[in-house]
């Protein structure tokens, strides 16, 4: 999967998710609660938790008149067509109001859903080829929904960013309940649309039933779309895929991840990114203990990045005496960026190999036929490494190291970093980075010796890349940051081509960076002094957002409040005149379910 867009929903399975009606409330008395009119009256307000504080005993209470304030970006719709329209309306309004701060804090959230696989040879081994854009666009970014191919013949729906409420006014973390609800809406839609193994023509036509209009157009295959599985149908002399041919392709339910897999992209700050990394590390350690393995279960390539990240964290920590404040956020990001240099030779190999294969169909046919040929093995390894570099610690950040630093570091912090990268002792230890031997290496299965030789060659190149990166960091601190008018942003002005690498921007997989970084910023969070960056969940997705939300003060307050409300409601149901009241019993059940969901009990 790639950038930060996404979405989908079907008439076959969609049902409106009914929510309590929220409106101006008139007086409700304890004695009226067991009458039909009183119950109907209460039903119109039970969704408002504030009502519970007025129902503490059997005495008469009045619920104040006036409208109940509904959180602006709360998910109101129960199907995709409704949600797309809802977001269009709210995004139009928010564009007018955001600078006036008249709406609640929000962030952008995009989805990528792999939901199907193509069955014919036409698109076999062709990745990241955009097949259709929706006519519908989200006003905030003016971006459409996109249907595109992905690895292993997958078909993916990519959404433009939605605007979602955050966990309070100080945490740019999307409310995981809203994210989960929208994910469910999209999944239900896609499940219905893909039933019966439709053709792409039927599939794109059926999207209209869920509020999206797609029209298949002629597609053009480029070198970046080729993989080690490309069948040799397209090259520089013949790279067009006619729309009529695309329409005839049959698609089936995906065999990956139980049928549909989700990745979530959202804008947040560097502190949140580091929290997510730490939570993933803790999960891995817990899993290792529970499984009595002593080590987290990872592929050989994933272990490489984790090992280099660990060694670099240790080296940096040894040479920076002050690791307090925002340096404690920057250091792990710096270590991960430098460890990612191991992927840079693989990224370069992929790009050159794609261009080589695009020269002729014959070369592709020879490549796919060779299986374990001399070029196919490193091709598979390089593809895996260029993806796995994003998987380390379960989350990926789509911005440059220096842009991230500019959002959190002060002058004194930058001087610490500058001293580090100029320190001859630190630089000399880069050459001491080492990796053990591995087994079952992707692309080199059954050829461990050859695979480990390839790894060591990549490591040698990575060390050179790290030294060059240190020089670039030092130069940018000296010439762009520690001056009278320091730079505000240090990153690409426009998107970097697929599998391209500019040493100036240091990190790997620069084609994922959102450029320019200024367009990610949201005025509310800028006023809070928080610079935003788009991050992509690479593991556990929705669950990782719940774990993240659980670290916020807002989560703790909300959980405690709901528990108190549950206790009060339980006590109320024991009072004369309230025993067995069906509406209040249902409200108690709803509260119990919400508490269990917040705590992820049974998930």
C-alpha positions, 0 to 999 in steps of 0.5 A: 500500500502507498500514500495517505488517501482511501474508502468504499460501501455496499447496498447488499450488506449496508444497514443504517446504524441507528443512533439516539436522536439528540434534540432539545429536551423538555422536563422529565420526571421520575414518575413519568419514566414508566409511562409510554410518553415518558419512555418515548421522551427519555429515548430522545435524550438517553444518548446524552450522557449529561442527562444521567446526572439529573436522574440520581434519585426518585425525586422530580428533576428537570433536564435543562432546555436548549440544544444538546451540543453534538461534537461536530465531526462525530460519525453520524452516518451508517453507510458509505454513501451517507458518510461521503456526503456527510464529510463533504458537507462538514469539510466545506463548512470546516474550510470556512470556519477552521481559522475562526476556531469555531469547530472542535479539534480535528485531524485528517485520517485516510484509509487504504483497504486491500479488498480483492485480487485480479484473476486474469494475467492482464495485471499480474505482477503490476503494482501501484497502477491507478485504474480509476479516480472517483469524480467525488473529491473531499473538499479539504484536500481536493483529492478523490478516491482511487482504485489501484493495484498492489503487490500480489495482484491485489486491488486497493481502495484508497480514500482521500483524508476524512476529518475526524475528531481527536482525543481532546484538545491537546492530543492530535490522535483521532478518536479510535471509535470513529476510526473503527466505525468508518473502517467497518462501514468501508469494509461492509461496503467492499464485502458486498461489492466484491461478492459474486466475483464481478468484473472490474466493469461491474465493480466500478458500476456498483460503486455508485450504489455507495456514493462513488462514481468511477470510470475505468480509463486506459492505463499506462504501465511504467517501470515503477509498476513492474515487480519480480512477478511481472509476466512480460506483457508490457515494455517501453514499446507497448505499455498501454492497457485499454479500458475495454481490457480492464473492464473484462478483468474478473476480481475475487475476494482477497486471500490476504488478511482474511479478505480485507486489510486496512492501513490507516494514515493520519496527521499527528505530532512527533511525540505521538509517533514515538509513543506508537513505536514504543507501544509496538516494541512493548507488544513484541516483548510481551508476545515473546514472553507469552510464547516463551520464545525470548524473541519477538517473531519477525522475518529476517529482514525485519530483524535486521532493521530492529537490530540496527535501530537498537545499536544506533539508539545505544550509540547516540545515547552514549554520546548525547549527555542531555536526553531530556525534553524533546531530544528524547523524542528526536533521538529514536527518530534519528536512530530509525532514520539512520538504520533505514540506510540499510534499505537505500541500496535495495531501493536503488536496486529495485529502481534500476531493475525495473528500468532494465526489465521495462526495456523488453518483455523478453527480459521480464519473461526470463526473470519470472522463469528463472525463479532462483536466478542470479538477478531474481533473488536480490530483486525479491530481497530488495522488494522486501527490504524496501517495504520492511523498512516501513514496518519497524515498530509498527508505524511509519512517518512520512516526513524528513528527519529535519522537518520533524526536528524543526517542529520540536527542537530548540537551539540548544537541542540542535547544538547537542545534535550538531556536536553528536554528528561532528563527534569523531568518536561517534563517527568511528563507531558507525563502522562497528555496526554489525549483523549476525547470520540469518536463516530463511532470508526472503528471496534467498530461501535455501541459499543462506550463505548467498543471502547473508553475503548480500546482507553484509554487502548492503550493510557496508553500503549502509555504513557509507550512507550513514556517514554521508547522512551525518555530514548532511545533518551537520551541514543543514544545522550549520547553514539552515538552522543555527542562523538568524532566520532559521529555515521553517521546513527542510523537505521536498517541495513536491512528491518524490518519484517512486523508489527515488532517493535524494541524499539531501532528505536522508531517510529511505522511502522518500516517495512516501513523504507528503510534500510540501510538509506545510500542507499537512499542518492544521491551524488549530494544532499550529497554535498549540505549537504542534507540527503535524506529520502523516503517519501510517499504521503498519501493524494492528491498525485500529487496535494500535489507535486504541492503545495509543488513545489509552495513553492520553489524559482524555481517555482516562477521564472519559473512562472514569466518567463512564464508570461513574455514570454506570455506577449511578445508573445501577444505583438508580435502577435499584430505587423504587419506581425504576426497577426493571425500567427497560429504557434505563436497563438498555442504557446501562447495557450501552454503557457497559459495552462502551466501557468494555470497548474503551478497555478493549475487553474481548477484542 
